[in-house]
Amino acid sequence: MSEQKQPIGRRRYFRYLARDTVVWFEELFGRPHVALVDLPKLPDEILATLLPIIAPGVEVLPEERRVCARAPGGGEVVPLFSKCDATLFVFNRFNGQRTLGAIASELSAALNWPPEQGFAYVKGFFFRLVAQRVCVPCNKTPPEIPREIEN
């Protein structure tokens, strides 16, 4: 049986339309944007400057052995990750106040990992949460994006 997509409501449609219009105008005036699906294409130097935050409206639900989330509007509960020292350490720092690079440095120091391993772990975890629509970058000033990556 094939899944049917639910039509979006009028309010959500206009919210998306307004957001896309703002993005279009900002790009017109030289402020580039990158779609979330294109984040993995960015070089590590740019990724390290991103400020990750839990997406607005996402409800985080800690359980005994794992952490789950519910999308805005009360959808189904989705498991995010099993609880372990490294994932909790990183997840608790996705608060919009530390860059991915700073979180990776703290993780590497705390677990005595090489810096490359810490950054790879943080970056992979960030991408996984972005794919689940739980985490987004919240930089006030977007990093300089190479032209070949822009939409």
Backbone as JSON, one array per atom type, in Angstrom:
{
  "sequence": "MSEQKQPIGRRRYFRYLARDTVVWFEELFGRPHVALVDLPKLPDEILATLLPIIAPGVEVLPEERRVCARAPGGGEVVPLFSKCDATLFVFNRFNGQRTLGAIASELSAALNWPPEQGFAYVKGFFFRLVAQRVCVPCNKTPPEIPREIEN",
  "N": [[0.83, -1.17, 0.0], [0.6, 2.18, -0.87], [1.91, 5.16, 0.56], [0.09, 8.08, 1.26], [0.67, 11.49, 0.88], [0.06, 13.97, 3.28], [-1.93, 16.82, 2.79], [-0.69, 20.14, 3.16], [-1.61, 22.61, 5.56], [-3.29, 25.8, 5.18], [-2.11, 27.88, 6.73], [0.46, 26.87, 7.24], [1.38, 26.66, 4.6], [1.5, 29.39, 3.81], [3.41, 30.26, 5.64], [5.69, 28.83, 4.75], [5.85, 29.93, 2.2], [6.36, 32.63, 2.83], [8.85, 32.37, 4.14], [10.44, 31.35, 2.03], [10.33, 33.54, 0.32], [11.67, 35.51, 1.8], [14.23, 34.32, 1.9], [14.82, 34.35, -0.84], [14.95, 37.14, -1.35], [17.09, 37.83, 0.36], [19.19, 36.38, -0.81], [19.22, 37.68, -3.25], [20.28, 40.12, -2.48], [22.85, 39.43, -1.86], [23.31, 37.71, 0.33], [24.05, 34.6, 0.89], [22.35, 31.4, 0.99], [22.05, 28.05, 2.19], [20.56, 24.99, 1.5], [19.26, 22.65, 3.89], [19.73, 20.0, 3.15], [22.0, 20.26, 1.66], [24.05, 20.81, 3.41], [26.07, 18.82, 4.09], [27.82, 19.12, 1.95], [29.38, 21.29, 2.44], [32.65, 22.61, 3.23], [34.79, 21.45, 5.92], [35.88, 23.62, 7.37], [33.96, 25.61, 7.2], [31.71, 24.3, 8.22], [32.55, 23.97, 10.86], [32.03, 26.44, 11.95], [29.34, 26.64, 12.33], [26.42, 27.1, 14.34], [24.75, 24.89, 16.14], [21.34, 24.09, 16.95], [18.46, 22.86, 18.67], [15.64, 22.35, 16.71], [13.05, 24.8, 16.48], [10.1, 24.19, 18.32], [10.38, 21.43, 18.42], [9.96, 18.69, 20.49], [11.86, 17.32, 22.98], [12.34, 14.13, 24.27], [13.47, 12.47, 26.83], [14.25, 9.12, 27.57], [14.65, 6.02, 29.38], [16.86, 4.52, 28.26], [17.39, 5.78, 25.9], [17.09, 8.72, 23.77], [14.38, 10.49, 22.55], [12.28, 12.24, 20.16], [9.64, 14.55, 19.37], [7.95, 15.88, 16.67], [7.01, 19.31, 15.87], [3.63, 20.1, 16.58], [2.77, 17.7, 17.54], [3.31, 15.09, 16.44], [4.26, 11.64, 15.76], [6.37, 9.9, 18.12], [9.82, 9.84, 17.71], [12.69, 7.84, 17.84], [15.9, 9.13, 18.66], [18.64, 8.71, 19.48], [20.71, 6.29, 21.2], [21.44, 6.46, 24.65], [24.61, 7.49, 25.56], [27.84, 8.41, 26.83], [29.26, 10.12, 24.98], [27.3, 10.9, 23.02], [25.33, 12.17, 24.59], [26.88, 14.22, 25.71], [27.49, 15.75, 23.43], [24.9, 16.33, 22.35], [23.7, 17.85, 24.41], [25.03, 20.19, 24.09], [24.13, 21.32, 21.81], [22.85, 23.97, 21.61], [22.77, 26.42, 20.44], [24.75, 28.15, 21.27], [27.36, 27.35, 21.11], [29.82, 26.62, 18.65], [30.05, 24.05, 16.08], [32.73, 23.35, 15.84], [33.81, 24.17, 18.35], [32.37, 22.5, 20.08], [33.32, 20.05, 19.21], [36.02, 20.28, 19.94], [35.79, 20.41, 22.75], [34.66, 17.87, 23.23], [36.71, 16.17, 22.29], [38.74, 16.81, 24.13], [37.51, 16.02, 26.52], [37.14, 13.26, 26.2], [39.6, 12.41, 25.53], [40.29, 12.17, 22.81], [41.66, 12.3, 19.46], [41.67, 15.49, 17.75], [40.55, 15.39, 15.12], [38.96, 13.11, 15.19], [37.06, 13.81, 17.11], [35.8, 15.98, 15.81], [34.77, 14.71, 13.53], [32.93, 12.99, 14.73], [31.1, 14.78, 15.99], [30.21, 16.23, 13.75], [29.02, 14.16, 12.18], [26.97, 13.35, 13.92], [25.49, 15.72, 14.11], [24.64, 15.97, 11.38], [22.99, 13.72, 11.25], [20.93, 14.41, 13.04], [19.98, 16.67, 11.73], [18.99, 15.52, 9.39], [16.84, 14.19, 10.5], [15.27, 16.3, 11.06], [15.48, 17.58, 13.49], [17.48, 19.18, 14.41], [19.03, 22.3, 13.64], [21.13, 24.77, 12.01], [21.82, 27.91, 13.6], [23.02, 30.35, 13.06], [23.45, 33.83, 13.29], [24.74, 35.51, 11.52], [25.4, 34.31, 8.45], [27.92, 31.91, 7.53], [30.62, 32.44, 5.18], [29.9, 31.18, 2.08], [31.08, 28.95, -0.35], [30.75, 29.66, -3.85], [30.15, 27.5, -5.62], [28.61, 25.79, -4.11], [26.3, 27.02, -3.4], [22.7, 27.3, -3.69]],
  "CA": [[0.0, 0.0, 0.0], [1.43, 3.38, -0.95], [1.59, 6.22, 1.53], [-0.34, 9.34, 0.7], [1.16, 12.66, 1.61], [-0.98, 14.82, 3.83], [-1.82, 18.2, 2.31], [-0.34, 21.09, 4.22], [-2.66, 23.6, 5.82], [-3.12, 27.14, 4.62], [-1.15, 28.65, 7.52], [1.8, 26.34, 6.98], [1.73, 27.03, 3.24], [1.91, 30.79, 3.77], [4.67, 30.36, 6.38], [6.73, 28.38, 3.82], [5.95, 30.93, 1.14], [7.03, 33.82, 3.39], [10.25, 32.03, 4.37], [11.11, 31.27, 0.73], [10.44, 34.89, -0.21], [12.76, 36.16, 2.54], [15.48, 33.71, 1.41], [15.05, 34.84, -2.19], [15.41, 38.53, -1.26], [18.43, 37.87, 0.96], [20.13, 35.94, -1.83], [19.27, 38.76, -4.23], [21.15, 41.16, -1.94], [24.19, 38.93, -1.59], [23.44, 36.89, 1.54], [23.75, 33.26, 0.39], [21.72, 30.4, 1.85], [22.27, 26.66, 1.79], [19.49, 24.09, 1.95], [19.75, 21.7, 4.89], [20.23, 18.78, 2.5], [23.3, 20.57, 1.08], [25.05, 21.06, 4.45], [27.24, 17.94, 4.02], [28.72, 19.55, 0.87], [30.24, 22.38, 2.9], [33.94, 22.19, 3.78], [34.85, 21.39, 7.39], [36.18, 24.93, 7.95], [32.68, 26.34, 7.32], [30.88, 23.53, 9.16], [33.03, 24.21, 12.22], [31.52, 27.73, 12.44], [27.88, 26.59, 12.5], [25.88, 27.03, 15.69], [23.6, 23.99, 16.1], [20.3, 24.25, 17.97], [17.29, 22.03, 18.46], [14.69, 23.11, 15.9], [11.92, 25.34, 17.25], [8.9, 23.37, 18.39], [10.67, 20.01, 18.61], [9.9, 18.28, 21.89], [12.85, 16.29, 23.29], [11.76, 13.21, 25.24], [14.45, 11.51, 27.34], [13.75, 7.87, 28.12], [15.66, 5.36, 30.2], [18.07, 4.13, 27.52], [17.53, 6.53, 24.65], [16.46, 10.03, 23.69], [13.44, 10.57, 21.43], [11.76, 13.58, 19.89], [8.34, 14.66, 18.71], [7.93, 17.05, 15.8], [6.0, 20.3, 16.24], [2.28, 19.71, 16.23], [2.42, 16.46, 18.22], [3.41, 13.88, 15.63], [4.72, 10.45, 16.46], [7.65, 9.98, 18.81], [10.87, 9.24, 16.91], [13.94, 7.67, 18.59], [17.02, 9.87, 18.09], [19.9, 8.03, 19.73], [20.87, 5.6, 22.48], [22.22, 7.27, 25.59], [25.99, 7.16, 25.91], [28.53, 9.63, 27.26], [29.6, 11.02, 23.87], [26.12, 11.49, 22.4], [24.72, 13.12, 25.53], [27.8, 15.36, 25.8], [27.32, 16.58, 22.23], [23.51, 16.77, 22.24], [23.46, 18.9, 25.4], [25.71, 21.42, 23.66], [23.43, 21.85, 20.63], [21.98, 24.97, 22.23], [22.9, 27.69, 19.74], [25.76, 28.99, 21.9], [28.7, 26.84, 20.77], [29.96, 26.16, 17.27], [30.4, 22.64, 15.95], [34.16, 23.24, 16.12], [34.03, 24.26, 19.8], [31.83, 21.29, 20.68], [34.27, 18.97, 18.88], [37.22, 20.47, 20.79], [35.43, 20.0, 24.11], [34.49, 16.41, 23.23], [38.04, 15.57, 22.16], [39.45, 16.98, 25.4], [36.84, 15.24, 27.57], [37.29, 11.82, 25.98], [40.99, 12.17, 25.13], [40.29, 11.77, 21.41], [42.32, 13.25, 18.55], [40.72, 16.51, 17.3], [39.85, 14.97, 13.9], [37.94, 12.14, 15.58], [36.01, 14.56, 17.78], [35.03, 16.75, 14.83], [34.02, 13.76, 12.7], [31.81, 12.5, 15.53], [30.13, 15.88, 16.15], [29.65, 16.51, 12.43], [28.12, 13.06, 11.82], [25.8, 13.4, 14.81], [24.74, 16.9, 13.65], [23.97, 15.64, 10.12], [21.93, 12.76, 11.53], [19.8, 15.14, 13.62], [19.44, 17.54, 10.68], [18.19, 14.66, 8.52], [15.62, 13.88, 11.23], [14.6, 17.59, 11.24], [15.5, 17.87, 14.92], [18.53, 20.17, 14.66], [19.29, 23.23, 12.55], [22.07, 25.82, 12.38], [21.1, 29.15, 13.96], [23.93, 31.49, 12.95], [22.84, 35.12, 12.96], [25.43, 35.9, 10.3], [25.79, 33.06, 7.83], [29.32, 31.84, 7.12], [30.87, 32.66, 3.76], [29.67, 29.92, 1.4], [31.65, 28.94, -1.71], [29.76, 29.83, -4.91], [29.76, 26.23, -6.23], [27.72, 25.05, -3.21], [25.04, 27.75, -3.25], [21.56, 26.75, -4.45]],
  "C": [[0.89, 1.25, 0.0], [0.95, 4.42, 0.07], [1.15, 7.46, 0.79], [0.2, 10.47, 1.55], [-0.03, 13.48, 2.06], [-0.83, 16.22, 3.24], [-1.47, 19.12, 3.47], [-1.47, 22.11, 4.36], [-2.3, 24.95, 5.23], [-2.07, 27.94, 5.39], [0.28, 28.19, 7.26], [2.26, 26.72, 5.58], [2.24, 28.47, 3.19], [3.2, 31.04, 4.57], [5.84, 29.95, 5.48], [6.95, 29.4, 2.71], [6.69, 32.17, 1.63], [8.52, 33.54, 3.6], [11.02, 31.99, 3.05], [11.28, 32.64, 0.1], [11.57, 35.66, 0.48], [14.11, 35.63, 2.06], [15.81, 34.26, 0.03], [15.57, 36.27, -2.16], [16.81, 38.62, -0.66], [19.48, 37.41, -0.04], [20.3, 36.99, -2.91], [20.23, 39.86, -3.8], [22.48, 40.63, -1.43], [24.38, 38.12, -0.32], [23.05, 35.45, 1.18], [23.14, 32.35, 1.45], [22.04, 29.01, 1.3], [21.12, 25.84, 2.33], [20.08, 23.1, 2.95], [20.32, 20.44, 4.25], [21.61, 19.0, 1.88], [24.39, 20.83, 2.12], [26.26, 20.12, 4.37], [28.24, 18.31, 2.91], [29.68, 20.65, 1.32], [31.56, 21.85, 3.43], [33.93, 22.26, 5.31], [35.11, 22.74, 8.03], [34.9, 25.75, 8.13], [31.77, 25.63, 8.31], [31.27, 23.82, 10.6], [32.49, 25.51, 12.8], [30.01, 27.73, 12.68], [27.51, 26.44, 13.97], [24.64, 26.13, 15.66], [22.63, 24.25, 17.25], [19.17, 23.28, 17.65], [16.24, 22.9, 17.75], [13.52, 23.6, 16.75], [10.71, 24.4, 17.18], [9.13, 21.89, 18.58], [10.67, 19.72, 20.11], [10.87, 17.13, 22.11], [12.3, 15.45, 24.45], [12.81, 12.2, 25.71], [13.74, 10.28, 27.91], [14.89, 7.21, 28.88], [16.96, 5.07, 29.45], [18.3, 4.91, 26.24], [16.85, 7.89, 24.78], [15.61, 10.04, 22.42], [13.02, 12.01, 21.23], [10.39, 13.47, 19.23], [8.37, 15.97, 17.92], [6.87, 18.05, 16.28], [4.61, 19.84, 15.78], [1.87, 18.35, 16.78], [2.39, 15.23, 17.35], [3.86, 12.69, 16.45], [6.09, 10.67, 17.09], [8.68, 9.2, 18.0], [12.12, 9.07, 17.77], [15.09, 8.4, 17.88], [18.33, 9.12, 18.24], [19.85, 7.31, 21.07], [21.75, 6.46, 23.37], [23.61, 6.67, 25.77], [26.68, 8.48, 26.2], [28.76, 10.61, 26.12], [28.36, 11.68, 23.28], [25.43, 12.49, 23.32], [25.56, 14.39, 25.67], [27.55, 16.32, 24.64], [25.91, 17.16, 22.16], [23.21, 17.92, 23.2], [24.13, 20.22, 25.04], [25.11, 21.99, 22.37], [22.37, 22.85, 21.11], [22.1, 26.35, 21.57], [23.95, 28.62, 20.31], [27.18, 28.56, 21.59], [28.71, 26.38, 19.32], [30.25, 24.66, 17.25], [31.88, 22.41, 16.27], [34.47, 23.27, 17.61], [33.52, 23.01, 20.51], [32.78, 20.13, 20.43], [35.53, 19.07, 19.73], [36.96, 20.03, 22.22], [35.29, 18.48, 24.22], [35.84, 15.71, 23.16], [38.82, 15.66, 23.47], [38.85, 16.09, 26.49], [37.08, 13.74, 27.43], [38.7, 11.43, 25.55], [41.07, 11.59, 23.72], [41.14, 12.74, 20.6], [41.28, 14.25, 18.03], [39.91, 16.09, 16.06], [38.72, 14.0, 14.24], [36.76, 12.85, 16.27], [35.15, 15.33, 16.79], [34.2, 15.83, 13.95], [32.78, 13.25, 13.44], [30.71, 13.56, 15.65], [29.43, 16.17, 14.82], [28.66, 15.42, 12.01], [26.84, 13.07, 12.63], [24.89, 14.57, 14.4], [23.97, 16.57, 12.37], [22.82, 14.67, 10.34], [20.7, 13.47, 12.1], [19.18, 16.11, 12.63], [18.54, 16.71, 9.76], [16.86, 14.28, 9.17], [14.79, 15.14, 11.52], [14.47, 17.98, 12.72], [16.45, 19.02, 15.22], [18.73, 21.03, 13.42], [20.41, 24.18, 12.97], [21.31, 27.11, 12.66], [22.0, 30.37, 13.9], [23.19, 32.76, 12.56], [23.43, 35.66, 11.66], [25.9, 34.62, 9.64], [27.27, 33.06, 7.46], [29.44, 32.08, 5.62], [30.81, 31.32, 3.04], [30.28, 29.97, 0.01], [30.56, 28.94, -2.76], [29.26, 28.49, -5.48], [28.79, 25.41, -5.38], [26.37, 25.74, -3.11], [23.96, 27.13, -4.12], [21.4, 27.45, -5.77]]
}
